[in-house]
Amino acid sequence: MFIKESVIPISSIHDSSLGNLLFRIKQNFKLVLAIDFSFFFSYLFISIFSTNTIILISSISYYNKTLNFKDLGIKIFRSCKRLVFTMFYTTIIVIGYFYFCLSMATPFLATSNLYNFSMVIIFKIFAYIIYLYLSIVWVMALVVSIVEEGNHGVMALRKAGKIIKGNEMKGFILNIVFNLLALIIYLGTQIIIKKWSFNKNNSMLILVNGSCLLKVFELVNYTVLYFHCKKEKGEEEIIELQESIEYSKIYDLPLIIGATN
């Protein structure tokens, strides 16, 4: 498409091939848009499905329970809608925070003064630390929206804030550790490319797989942190007690029927 565009300036206006050239560029542009949208929606689907599956399997494994493939698929399907709503709100918050930080740093970027440049660097570091702290609630909201059926969107964010209260430092340390590991993976990939002249495609494959594996561990750790916070607040014991009461009622019912017969 770009090659065809480069031919336009040297083409004659009255030449019939110019119309064909513009028509082919239009077709190529539609093809590029179709490919871009297909990649975008594929990435979005894989991201939602993988996040949902990882958190669900982690929560099931936490209680040493098992589910067959059919029940797992039903749970994933039911929680997908809640997860999409929560991801929508968290994405808006992240974008809002990014533009807020950008607007705060704009006065320093207006001049080329060395002092202002150093202030921008300090502001970026400070803003990123705050982001790591605030994102505890945002990631926890994803876990809440999947594990708890009645919470999604703003409700999941509020519930996540209540659950993580008192354990913010644990989530903050988790964020620091995983971001440092992500930085190590990225820098390690760059060193491999430059030092050993490794194939760029293979190195990018290592980077992508390493990042995905790191994301899996992050979601698993946040799921465990969720149940840990619930256990500290005594909510886990209440759920187990309710389950035992329901089980005892169902178990006693046949005995009463048998006695009357």
N, C-alpha and C positions, 0 to 999 in steps of 0.2 A: 504494500500500500504506500509506504514512504517512497519507494522507487518510482512509482507512478506519479506521486505528487511532485517529485523533483523534475519530472518531464514537462509539467504544466507551463512553467515560465518560458520554455523555449518552443512551446507549441504555438501554432498560428490560431488566431481566433476563428478564422473562417475554415479551418481544417476540420473535416468530418471526423477525424480520429480523436479530436479533443472531446467530443460528446461521448464517444465510446469509452475514453479514458476516465472521464468523470463518472460515468455509469459504473464502471468496474471498481473505482475507488469507493463509491457508495455501497456497492455489494460487499467489498472487503471490510468497510467500516461496520456494517451490520453483523458480519461474521465475527469481528473482533469484540463487539458488544455482547454477542451471544456467548462467546467463549468466556469473557470476563464475568458475566452474570452467572454462568454455569459453575465456574470456579468459586465465585463468592458464595452462592447458595449451597454448593457442596461442602465448602469449609464450614459454613454456618450449621448445616445439618450434622456433620461429623462432630463439631464442637459441642453442640447441644446433646447429641446422643451419647458421646463418650463421657461427658461430665455427669450426665444422668446415671449412666450405667456404673461408673466408678463409685459414685457416692452411694448408690443403692446397694451394690455388692459389699462395700465397706461396712455399711450399717447392718446388713444381714450377717456378715462375718463377725461383727462385734458381739452379737448375741449367740454366736455359734449355731446359727440356724441355717437351714438349706431351703432352696426354692428350685422347683423344676423350671425348665425353659419357658413353658407357657405362662406360669405365674409371674416370672420375672419380666416377660414381655408385656404383660398386662400392667404391672406396676410401672414400668418404664413409660408406657403409653399414657397412663394417667398423670404421671408427674411431669411429663414434657411440657404441658400447657402452663403449669405453675412455674416451671423453670424459665420458660420463654418470657413470661411477664416479669419475673424477678431480674433476669438478665437485661431486659429492656430498661428497667429503672436504674439498675447499677451502671449501665452504659451511659445513660443520660447524666448521672452524677459524675462519672469519670470525665466525660467531655466538658461538663460545667467546671469541674475543678481545674482541668487543663487550661481552659480559656481564662479562668480567673487568675491563675498563675501567670499566664502570658500577658494579660492586661496589667498586672502588677509589675512585670519586668520590662514593659515597653518603654517607660521613661529612661531606664538605664541603657536600653539599646539604641536610643535616639542619637547618642553621641559616641564618639570613638575614644573617649577618655579611658586611660588604663585603670583608673580608680573605679569607674562605672562598670568596666568589663569584669573586674575582680568581684564587684558587688553582685553582678549577674551570676557568676559561678557560685558564690556563697548562697545566693537566693535559690538557685537550682538544687543545690545539695539539701538545703533546709526544706524546700517544697517536696522533694522526693522522700525525705524522712517522714514528713507529715503524711504523704500519700501512703507509705508503708503502714503507718499507724491507722489511718482511716480505712484502708482496704481490708482490715480485719473483719469489720462488720459486713462489708460488701461480699466477701467470699463466704462468710458464715451464713449470710442470707440465702445463698445458693443451696447450702446444705439444709437449711430450715425448710425451704420451699419444696425440697424433694422428700425429706423424711417426714415432715408434718403436713398432712393433707389440707388442713384449714388455713394455711399461711402461704401467701405469695405476694409479690410486688412490694408495696409499701408495708403491708402487714409483716412480711418476712424480714424486712429491714428493721422494723421496730422490735420484733421478737429476737432477732440476732443481737441487737444492742443490749437487750435485757439478759440474754444467755451469756454473752461474753463479758458482762460486767464483773469486774474483780479478777479477770484472767487476761486482761489486755496485753500484759507484758509477754505472756506465753505466745499469743498470736503474733505479736510484734517481732519476737525473736524468730518465730517460724518464717515470717516474711523476709527478715534479714538473711537468714540461712539460705533460703531457696533463691533469693536474688543474687547472693554471692556465688552460689553454685551455678546459676545461669550465666553469670559473668565469667566464671572459670571455664565453662564449656565453650563460650564464645571466643574468649582469648586463646584457649587451647587449640581451637579449630584454626584460628588465624595464624598461630605459630606453626602448626603442622603444614599449612599451605606455603608459608614463606620459607621455612627452614628445610623441609624435606621435599619441596616442590610436588606436593601431593595433588592429585587430580581435584579440581575445584568442585566438580559435581559430586564426587565421593565425599569430600569434606563437608559440603552442604547437607548431604544425606546424613552424615554423622551428627551435624548440628541440629537438624530437624528431629531426628530420632532421640537424641539426648534431651532436647527441650520437651518433647512429648512425654518421655519417661519421667522427667522432673515434674511435669504437671500432674502426672498420675500420683506420684508420692505426695505432692502438695495437697491434692484433694483428699487423699486417704488420711493424711495427718489432720486436716481440718475436720473431717468426719469424726475421727477419734477425739479431737478437742471438743467437738460439739457434745458428744456423750459424756465426756469428762466433766464439762461445765454443768450439764444436766444432773449428773450424779452428785456433784458438790451442792447443788441447790435442792436436792432431795426429790426432784421430779421423777427420776427413774424408778425409785422405790415405789412411788405412788402408782405408776403405770403397772408395775409388776404385781402390786397388791390387788388392783382392780382385775387383772387377768386371772389371778388365783381365785377371787371371789366368784367370777363368772364360771370358771371351770368347776368349782365345788357345787354350784347350783345345778349345772347340767349333769354332774355325776350323781347327785342325790336323787334326781328325778326318776330314773328307772327303778330304784330301790323302793320308792314310795308306791309306784304302780304295781310292783311285784307283791308288796305287802297287802295291798287291797285285793289283788286277785287271789 
